[in-house]
Every structure is written in C-alpha cells, then in structure tokens.
Amino acid sequence: MEQILHTHTKKLAQASTGEKMAVKKIDLKAVFKGTVMAQVKTFLEAQGFTVIDGVEYGMTKGTLIVRGIDFDLQLKPITPKTGVDRYELAE
C-alpha cells in the first residue's frame, strides 16, 4: 500500500505544450487513512457489524461508528503530527 501511495506524484506534470499547470499537493496521510478505514469498514460489515460514517453525527472525516448490541464504538484514524511520519517507542 505504501508503495502505491508513493507512486502518486505530489505535483501535476507540465502540460504537453510545455505550459505549467497548477500545483496540486496530495496529502498522503489523508489518502492512507481513507484507504485503511475503507478496508476496516468492509471487514467489519463482512463480520455482520453495522458501520456508520461518523460525519453524519458531527465527528471528523474518516471516523467510523460501529454499532454493538448495547453500545457504539468509535474508530478514528490518527496519524502523527505535522512534520512527523513515524511514532517512536516511549522510553
């Protein structure tokens, strides 16, 4: 998956006429979060759970609500803060 994400360019290439096109940055963290959460949702639904988009309930984009028998569970993807790509072990 990581390889696929990094094969996407972060900028649009120049047009065939040599004219520069607008620069569009791709937020790789957002793409990865969306991909993972879509797979999680598919898996949970295949296991018989009801999964709801949390945005409908005022939660942030990408948050899923999993309906349980007695209560709900919120799943929220969180990536490291800006400028950090990996979590480090606590010492």
N, CA, C and O atoms as a printed pandas DataFrame, in Angstrom:
     atom_number atom_name residue_name chain_id  residue_number  x_coord  y_coord  z_coord
0              1         N          MET        A               1    0.826   -1.192    0.000
1              2        CA          MET        A               1    0.000    0.000    0.000
2              3         C          MET        A               1    0.864    1.247    0.000
3              4         O          MET        A               1    0.621    2.186   -0.758
4              5         N          GLU        A               2    1.885    1.248    0.864
5              6        CA          GLU        A               2    2.753    2.420    0.950
6              7         C          GLU        A               2    3.411    2.688   -0.399
7              8         O          GLU        A               2    3.544    3.841   -0.811
8              9         N          GLN        A               3    3.821    1.627   -1.086
9             10        CA          GLN        A               3    4.451    1.775   -2.391
10            11         C          GLN        A               3    3.485    2.432   -3.373
11            12         O          GLN        A               3    3.878    3.310   -4.141
12            13         N          ILE        A               4    2.229    2.009   -3.350
13            14        CA          ILE        A               4    1.226    2.576   -4.251
14            15         C          ILE        A               4    1.055    4.062   -3.978
15            16         O          ILE        A               4    0.997    4.857   -4.916
16            17         N          LEU        A               5    0.973    4.450   -2.708
17            18        CA          LEU        A               5    0.783    5.856   -2.370
18            19         C          LEU        A               5    1.952    6.707   -2.842
19            20         O          LEU        A               5    1.754    7.827   -3.313
20            21         N          HIS        A               6    3.160    6.189   -2.721
21            22        CA          HIS        A               6    4.321    6.981   -3.091
22            23         C          HIS        A               6    4.547    7.037   -4.598
23            24         O          HIS        A               6    5.349    7.846   -5.065
24            25         N          THR        A               7    3.860    6.195   -5.369
25            26        CA          THR        A               7    3.983    6.278   -6.816
26            27         C          THR        A               7    3.154    7.436   -7.362
27            28         O          THR        A               7    3.382    7.872   -8.491
28            29         N          HIS        A               8    2.207    7.936   -6.591
29            30        CA          HIS        A               8    1.452    9.120   -6.992
30            31         C          HIS        A               8    2.383   10.321   -6.892
31            32         O          HIS        A               8    3.142   10.439   -5.930
32            33         N          THR        A               9    2.332   11.191   -7.853
33            34        CA          THR        A               9    3.169   12.375   -7.771
34            35         C          THR        A               9    2.533   13.422   -6.895
35            36         O          THR        A               9    1.309   13.465   -6.764
36            37         N          LYS        A              10    3.351   14.274   -6.289
37            38        CA          LYS        A              10    2.835   15.328   -5.427
38            39         C          LYS        A              10    2.511   16.587   -6.231
39            40         O          LYS        A              10    1.887   17.513   -5.713
40            41         N          LYS        A              11    2.921   16.620   -7.461
41            42        CA          LYS        A              11    2.614   17.760   -8.319
42            43         C          LYS        A              11    2.106   17.248   -9.652
43            44         O          LYS        A              11    2.414   16.127  -10.055
44            45         N          LEU        A              12    1.334   18.068  -10.328
45            46        CA          LEU        A              12    0.931   17.726  -11.685
46            47         C          LEU        A              12    2.092   18.047  -12.615
47            48         O          LEU        A              12    2.794   19.040  -12.421
48            49         N          ALA        A              13    2.290   17.216  -13.615
49            50        CA          ALA        A              13    3.385   17.442  -14.559
50            51         C          ALA        A              13    3.036   18.605  -15.482
51            52         O          ALA        A              13    1.892   19.055  -15.547
52            53         N          GLN        A              14    4.052   19.073  -16.187
53            54        CA          GLN        A              14    3.794   20.148  -17.144
54            55         C          GLN        A              14    2.929   19.604  -18.269
55            56         O          GLN        A              14    3.027   18.432  -18.632
56            57         N          ALA        A              15    2.086   20.462  -18.815
57            58        CA          ALA        A              15    1.228   20.068  -19.934
58            59         C          ALA        A              15    2.112   19.772  -21.143
59            60         O          ALA        A              15    3.257   20.219  -21.206
60            61         N          SER        A              16    1.588   19.033  -22.078
61            62        CA          SER        A              16    2.379   18.650  -23.251
62            63         C          SER        A              16    2.859   19.857  -24.047
63            64         O          SER        A              16    3.829   19.757  -24.799
64            65         N          THR        A              17    2.195   20.984  -23.891
65            66        CA          THR        A              17    2.603   22.201  -24.593
66            67         C          THR        A              17    3.772   22.882  -23.898
67            68         O          THR        A              17    4.295   23.879  -24.397
68            69         N          GLY        A              18    4.178   22.365  -22.772
69            70        CA          GLY        A              18    5.252   22.975  -22.009
70            71         C          GLY        A              18    4.735   24.012  -21.031
71            72         O          GLY        A              18    5.505   24.552  -20.237
72            73         N          GLU        A              19    3.447   24.296  -21.075
73            74        CA          GLU        A              19    2.844   25.278  -20.170
74            75         C          GLU        A              19    2.701   24.642  -18.789
75            76         O          GLU        A              19    2.262   23.499  -18.668
76            77         N          LYS        A              20    3.069   25.382  -17.762
77            78        CA          LYS        A              20    2.969   24.841  -16.410
78            79         C          LYS        A              20    1.516   24.797  -15.960
79            80         O          LYS        A              20    0.735   25.717  -16.202
80            81         N          MET        A              21    1.191   23.717  -15.311
81            82        CA          MET        A              21   -0.156   23.565  -14.767
82            83         C          MET        A              21   -0.127   23.953  -13.296
83            84         O          MET        A              21    0.943   24.092  -12.702
84            85         N          ALA        A              22   -1.293   24.125  -12.720
85            86        CA          ALA        A              22   -1.396   24.450  -11.298
86            87         C          ALA        A              22   -0.821   23.297  -10.478
87            88         O          ALA        A              22   -0.941   22.133  -10.860
88            89         N          VAL        A              23   -0.210   23.623   -9.375
89            90        CA          VAL        A              23    0.369   22.615   -8.497
90            91         C          VAL        A              23   -0.706   22.121   -7.537
91            92         O          VAL        A              23   -1.402   22.914   -6.902
92            93         N          LYS        A              24   -0.830   20.808   -7.440
93            94        CA          LYS        A              24   -1.793   20.222   -6.524
94            95         C          LYS        A              24   -1.046   19.235   -5.637
95            96         O          LYS        A              24   -0.480   18.257   -6.123
96            97         N          LYS        A              25   -1.048   19.494   -4.352
97            98        CA          LYS        A              25   -0.381   18.592   -3.417
98            99         C          LYS        A              25   -1.360   17.521   -2.968
99           100         O          LYS        A              25   -2.545   17.785   -2.765
100          101         N          ILE        A              26   -0.849   16.323   -2.819
101          102        CA          ILE        A              26   -1.652   15.208   -2.339
102          103         C          ILE        A              26   -1.249   14.939   -0.897
103          104         O          ILE        A              26   -0.069   14.755   -0.598
104          105         N          ASP        A              27   -2.228   14.919   -0.012
105          106        CA          ASP        A              27   -1.973   14.622    1.397
106          107         C          ASP        A              27   -1.924   13.106    1.547
107          108         O          ASP        A              27   -2.959   12.452    1.674
108          109         N          LEU        A              28   -0.705   12.551    1.531
109          110        CA          LEU        A              28   -0.542   11.099    1.576
110          111         C          LEU        A              28   -1.093   10.494    2.864
111          112         O          LEU        A              28   -1.593    9.369    2.855
112          113         N          LYS        A              29   -1.005   11.233    3.974
113          114        CA          LYS        A              29   -1.556   10.727    5.233
114          115         C          LYS        A              29   -3.076   10.585    5.123
115          116         O          LYS        A              29   -3.640    9.594    5.585
116          117         N          ALA        A              30   -3.732   11.561    4.520
117          118        CA          ALA        A              30   -5.193   11.515    4.361
118          119         C          ALA        A              30   -5.597   10.379    3.424
119          120         O          ALA        A              30   -6.583    9.686    3.673
120          121         N          VAL        A              31   -4.846   10.191    2.362
121          122        CA          VAL        A              31   -5.139    9.102    1.420
122          123         C          VAL        A              31   -4.993    7.754    2.118
123          124         O          VAL        A              31   -5.837    6.871    1.964
124          125         N          PHE        A              32   -3.919    7.605    2.885
125          126        CA          PHE        A              32   -3.671    6.342    3.598
126          127         C          PHE        A              32   -4.758    6.082    4.634
127          128         O          PHE        A              32   -5.255    4.961    4.741
128          129         N          LYS        A              33   -5.135    7.118    5.404
129          130        CA          LYS        A              33   -6.199    6.956    6.405
130          131         C          LYS        A              33   -7.496    6.526    5.733
131          132         O          LYS        A              33   -8.172    5.620    6.219
132          133         N          GLY        A              34   -7.847    7.158    4.631
133          134        CA          GLY        A              34   -9.079    6.816    3.920
134          135         C          GLY        A              34   -9.076    5.396    3.403
135          136         O          GLY        A              34  -10.087    4.697    3.466
136          137         N          THR        A              35   -7.927    4.969    2.887
137          138        CA          THR        A              35   -7.800    3.610    2.363
138          139         C          THR        A              35   -7.933    2.575    3.478
139          140         O          THR        A              35   -8.652    1.586    3.332
140          141         N          VAL        A              36   -7.244    2.803    4.577
141          142        CA          VAL        A              36   -7.288    1.859    5.701
142          143         C          VAL        A              36   -8.692    1.792    6.289
143          144         O          VAL        A              36   -9.197    0.701    6.554
144          145         N          MET        A              37   -9.331    2.945    6.495
145          146        CA          MET        A              37  -10.663    2.941    7.099
146          147         C          MET        A              37  -11.697    2.289    6.178
147          148         O          MET        A              37  -12.638    1.661    6.662
148          149         N          ALA        A              38  -11.539    2.426    4.876
149          150        CA          ALA        A              38  -12.446    1.752    3.939
150          151         C          ALA        A              38  -12.298    0.234    4.067
151          152         O          ALA        A              38  -13.287   -0.496    4.010
152          153         N          GLN        A              39  -11.067   -0.234    4.239
153          154        CA          GLN        A              39  -10.832   -1.666    4.406
154          155         C          GLN        A              39  -11.376   -2.162    5.748
155          156         O          GLN        A              39  -11.938   -3.255    5.828
156          157         N          VAL        A              40  -11.208   -1.362    6.790
157          158        CA          VAL        A              40  -11.741   -1.713    8.112
158          159         C          VAL        A              40  -13.268   -1.816    8.037
159          160         O          VAL        A              40  -13.860   -2.760    8.559
160          161         N          LYS        A              41  -13.891   -0.841    7.388
161          162        CA          LYS        A              41  -15.352   -0.845    7.260
162          163         C          LYS        A              41  -15.829   -2.087    6.511
163          164         O          LYS        A              41  -16.777   -2.746    6.937
164          165         N          THR        A              42  -15.175   -2.402    5.405
165          166        CA          THR        A              42  -15.537   -3.584    4.619
166          167         C          THR        A              42  -15.413   -4.854    5.458
167          168         O          THR        A              42  -16.293   -5.714    5.429
168          169         N          PHE        A              43  -14.318   -4.965    6.203
169          170        CA          PHE        A              43  -14.102   -6.139    7.055
170          171         C          PHE        A              43  -15.190   -6.262    8.125
171          172         O          PHE        A              43  -15.774   -7.331    8.306
172          173         N          LEU        A              44  -15.455   -5.163    8.830
173          174        CA          LEU        A              44  -16.446   -5.206    9.912
174          175         C          LEU        A              44  -17.839   -5.535    9.386
175          176         O          LEU        A              44  -18.573   -6.305   10.005
176          177         N          GLU        A              45  -18.202   -4.955    8.247
177          178        CA          GLU        A              45  -19.513   -5.261    7.656
178          179         C          GLU        A              45  -19.599   -6.732    7.252
179          180         O          GLU        A              45  -20.653   -7.353    7.388
180          181         N          ALA        A              46  -18.496   -7.288    6.759
181          182        CA          ALA        A              46  -18.475   -8.703    6.384
182          183         C          ALA        A              46  -18.637   -9.599    7.607
183          184         O          ALA        A              46  -19.089  -10.739    7.490
184          185         N          GLN        A              47  -18.264   -9.078    8.794
185          186        CA          GLN        A              47  -18.412   -9.824   10.042
186          187         C          GLN        A              47  -19.802   -9.641   10.652
187          188         O          GLN        A              47  -20.102  -10.214   11.699
188          189         N          GLY        A              48  -20.652   -8.840    9.996
189          190        CA          GLY        A              48  -22.027   -8.668   10.451
190          191         C          GLY        A              48  -22.293   -7.417   11.265
191          192         O          GLY        A              48  -23.405   -7.226   11.759
192          193         N          PHE        A              49  -21.282   -6.552   11.415
193          194        CA          PHE        A              49  -21.470   -5.316   12.167
194          195         C          PHE        A              49  -22.084   -4.237   11.293
195          196         O          PHE        A              49  -21.862   -4.207   10.083
196          197         N          THR        A              50  -22.856   -3.353   11.907
197          198        CA          THR        A              50  -23.343   -2.169   11.224
198          199         C          THR        A              50  -22.313   -1.076   11.449
199          200         O          THR        A              50  -21.937   -0.788   12.585
200          201         N          VAL        A              51  -21.857   -0.468   10.353
201          202        CA          VAL        A              51  -20.827    0.569   10.428
202          203         C          VAL        A              51  -21.389    1.832    9.791
203          204         O          VAL        A              51  -21.908    1.800    8.676
204          205         N          ILE        A              52  -21.279    2.952   10.518
205          206        CA          ILE        A              52  -21.857    4.227   10.094
206          207         C          ILE        A              52  -20.751    5.266    9.956
207          208         O          ILE        A              52  -19.791    5.264   10.726
208          209         N          ASP        A              53  -20.887    6.146    8.981
209          210        CA          ASP        A              53  -19.946    7.258    8.805
210          211         C          ASP        A              53  -20.164    8.261    9.930
211          212         O          ASP        A              53  -21.262    8.796   10.081
212          213         N          GLY        A              54  -19.134    8.516   10.714
213          214        CA          GLY        A              54  -19.237    9.413   11.860
214          215         C          GLY        A              54  -19.534   10.858   11.505
215          216         O          GLY        A              54  -20.011   11.612   12.354
216          217         N          VAL        A              55  -19.262   11.263   10.269
217          218        CA          VAL        A              55  -19.531   12.642    9.846
218          219         C          VAL        A              55  -21.019   12.968   10.009
219          220         O          VAL        A              55  -21.388   14.100   10.321
220          221         N          GLU        A              56  -21.858   11.960    9.795
221          222        CA          GLU        A              56  -23.304   12.149    9.941
222          223         C          GLU        A              56  -23.683   12.523   11.376
223          224         O          GLU        A              56  -24.768   13.051   11.620
224          225         N          TYR        A              57  -22.786   12.247   12.319
225          226        CA          TYR        A              57  -23.021   12.533   13.734
226          227         C          TYR        A              57  -22.124   13.653   14.255
227          228         O          TYR        A              57  -21.952   13.815   15.463
228          229         N          GLY        A              58  -21.559   14.420   13.329
229          230        CA          GLY        A              58  -20.742   15.567   13.720
230          231         C          GLY        A              58  -19.294   15.240   14.060
231          232         O          GLY        A              58  -18.582   16.083   14.607
232          233         N          MET        A              59  -18.854   14.036   13.746
233          234        CA          MET        A              59  -17.469   13.648   14.020
234          235         C          MET        A              59  -16.588   13.994   12.822
235          236         O          MET        A              59  -17.088   14.319   11.745
236          237         N          THR        A              60  -15.292   13.921   13.017
237          238        CA          THR        A              60  -14.372   14.280   11.946
238          239         C          THR        A              60  -14.401   13.256   10.812
239          240         O          THR        A              60  -14.773   12.098   11.002
240          241         N          LYS        A              61  -13.995   13.720    9.626
241          242        CA          LYS        A              61  -13.958   12.877    8.438
242          243         C          LYS        A              61  -13.091   11.646    8.702
243          244         O          LYS        A              61  -12.008   11.751    9.279
244          245         N          GLY        A              62  -13.572   10.494    8.279
245          246        CA          GLY        A              62  -12.832    9.251    8.456
246          247         C          GLY        A              62  -13.230    8.459    9.691
247          248         O          GLY        A              62  -12.874    7.287    9.816
248          249         N          THR        A              63  -13.965    9.085   10.603
249          250        CA          THR        A              63  -14.384    8.400   11.828
250          251         C          THR        A              63  -15.531    7.444   11.514
251          252         O          THR        A              63  -16.473    7.799   10.807
252          253         N          LEU        A              64  -15.440    6.237   12.045
253          254        CA          LEU        A              64  -16.496    5.245   11.862
254          255         C          LEU        A              64  -17.164    4.959   13.202
255          256         O          LEU        A              64  -16.519    4.986   14.250
256          257         N          ILE        A              65  -18.452    4.687   13.153
257          258        CA          ILE        A              65  -19.196    4.256   14.336
258          259         C          ILE        A              65  -19.602    2.810   14.084
259          260         O          ILE        A              65  -20.219    2.494   13.066
260          261         N          VAL        A              66  -19.251    1.941   15.019
261          262        CA          VAL        A              66  -19.616    0.530   14.914
262          263         C          VAL        A              66  -20.710    0.279   15.946
263          264         O          VAL        A              66  -20.520    0.509   17.141
264          265         N          ARG        A              67  -21.857   -0.196   15.468
265          266        CA          ARG        A              67  -22.984   -0.473   16.351
266          267         C          ARG        A              67  -22.782   -1.808   17.060
267          268         O          ARG        A              67  -22.583   -2.840   16.418
268          269         N          GLY        A              68  -22.834   -1.777   18.384
269          270        CA          GLY        A              68  -22.786   -3.005   19.175
270          271         C          GLY        A              68  -24.174   -3.314   19.687
271          272         O          GLY        A              68  -25.108   -2.551   19.441
272          273         N          ILE        A              69  -24.323   -4.397   20.379
273          274        CA          ILE        A              69  -25.630   -4.781   20.929
274          275         C          ILE        A              69  -26.089   -3.766   21.971
275          276         O          ILE        A              69  -27.242   -3.336   21.956
276          277         N          ASP        A              70  -25.185   -3.381   22.878
277          278        CA          ASP        A              70  -25.553   -2.485   23.969
278          279         C          ASP        A              70  -25.012   -1.066   23.829
279          280         O          ASP        A              70  -25.533   -0.146   24.459
280          281         N          PHE        A              71  -23.975   -0.873   23.013
281          282        CA          PHE        A              71  -23.371    0.458   22.874
282          283         C          PHE        A              71  -22.611    0.545   21.557
283          284         O          PHE        A              71  -22.377   -0.463   20.890
284          285         N          ASP        A              72  -22.232    1.757   21.199
285          286        CA          ASP        A              72  -21.474    2.016   19.979
286          287         C          ASP        A              72  -19.985    2.107   20.285
287          288         O          ASP        A              72  -19.581    2.319   21.429
288          289         N          LEU        A              73  -19.183    1.944   19.244
289          290        CA          LEU        A              73  -17.735    2.087   19.342
290          291         C          LEU        A              73  -17.294    3.050   18.247
291          292         O          LEU        A              73  -17.708    2.914   17.096
292          293         N          GLN        A              74  -16.468    4.008   18.597
293          294        CA          GLN        A              74  -15.962    4.981   17.636
294          295         C          GLN        A              74  -14.543    4.586   17.233
295          296         O          GLN        A              74  -13.688    4.358   18.088
296          297         N          LEU        A              75  -14.301    4.507   15.922
297          298        CA          LEU        A              75  -12.961    4.241   15.403
298          299         C          LEU        A              75  -12.497    5.482   14.646
299          300         O          LEU        A              75  -13.141    5.922   13.693
300          301         N          LYS        A              76  -11.385    6.029   15.080
301          302        CA          LYS        A              76  -10.896    7.269   14.482
302          303         C          LYS        A              76   -9.421    7.108   14.116
303          304         O          LYS        A              76   -8.589    6.845   14.984
304          305         N          PRO        A              77   -9.097    7.267   12.823
305          306        CA          PRO        A              77   -7.697    7.158   12.419
306          307         C          PRO        A              77   -6.928    8.427   12.793
307          308         O          PRO        A              77   -7.377    9.539   12.515
308          309         N          ILE        A              78   -5.787    8.251   13.414
309          310        CA          ILE        A              78   -4.970    9.395   13.812
310          311         C          ILE        A              78   -3.541    9.139   13.354
311          312         O          ILE        A              78   -2.965    8.091   13.647
312          313         N          THR        A              79   -2.980   10.089   12.643
313          314        CA          THR        A              79   -1.595    9.980   12.192
314          315         C          THR        A              79   -0.719   10.885   13.050
315          316         O          THR        A              79   -1.224   11.755   13.759
316          317         N          PRO        A              80    0.593   10.679   12.986
317          318        CA          PRO        A              80    1.490   11.561   13.745
318          319         C          PRO        A              80    1.303   13.022   13.335
319          320         O          PRO        A              80    0.830   13.316   12.237
320          321         N          LYS        A              81    1.677   13.921   14.226
321          322        CA          LYS        A              81    1.502   15.351   13.964
322          323         C          LYS        A              81    2.298   15.788   12.731
323          324         O          LYS        A              81    3.178   15.066   12.263
324          325         N          THR        A              82    1.984   16.954   12.221
325          326        CA          THR        A              82    2.655   17.504   11.053
326          327         C          THR        A              82    4.165   17.513   11.257
327          328         O          THR        A              82    4.663   17.928   12.304
328          329         N          GLY        A              83    4.871   17.057   10.254
329          330        CA          GLY        A              83    6.321   17.013   10.322
330          331         C          GLY        A              83    6.864   15.717   10.883
331          332         O          GLY        A              83    8.073   15.485   10.844
332          333         N          VAL        A              84    5.991   14.862   11.408
333          334        CA          VAL        A              84    6.402   13.566   11.959
334          335         C          VAL        A              84    5.709   12.482   11.145
335          336         O          VAL        A              84    4.499   12.538   10.927
336          337         N          ASP        A              85    6.484   11.493   10.697
337          338        CA          ASP        A              85    5.911   10.418    9.895
338          339         C          ASP        A              85    5.767    9.099   10.634
339          340         O          ASP        A              85    4.948    8.261   10.256
340          341         N          ARG        A              86    6.550    8.906   11.679
341          342        CA          ARG        A              86    6.516    7.640   12.410
342          343         C          ARG        A              86    6.413    7.904   13.902
343          344         O          ARG        A              86    6.964    8.880   14.410
344          345         N          TYR        A              87    5.700    7.024   14.600
345          346        CA          TYR        A              87    5.670    7.091   16.067
346          347         C          TYR        A              87    6.941    6.426   16.601
347          348         O          TYR        A              87    7.432    5.454   16.027
348          349         N          GLU        A              88    7.447    6.943   17.671
349          350        CA          GLU        A              88    8.638    6.379   18.314
350          351         C          GLU        A              88    8.209    5.697   19.609
351          352         O          GLU        A              88    7.254    6.121   20.260
352          353         N          LEU        A              89    8.925    4.640   19.973
353          354        CA          LEU        A              89    8.648    3.937   21.223
354          355         C          LEU        A              89    8.920    4.847   22.412
355          356         O          LEU        A              89    9.906    5.583   22.434
356          357         N          ALA        A              90    8.045    4.787   23.385
357          358        CA          ALA        A              90    8.260    5.541   24.620
358          359         C          ALA        A              90    9.332    4.843   25.439
359          360         O          ALA        A              90    9.371    3.615   25.513
360          361         N          GLU        A              91   10.177    5.616   26.037
361          362        CA          GLU        A              91   11.255    5.018   26.841
362          363         C          GLU        A              91   10.921    5.026   28.303
363          364         O          GLU        A              91   11.716    4.562   29.120
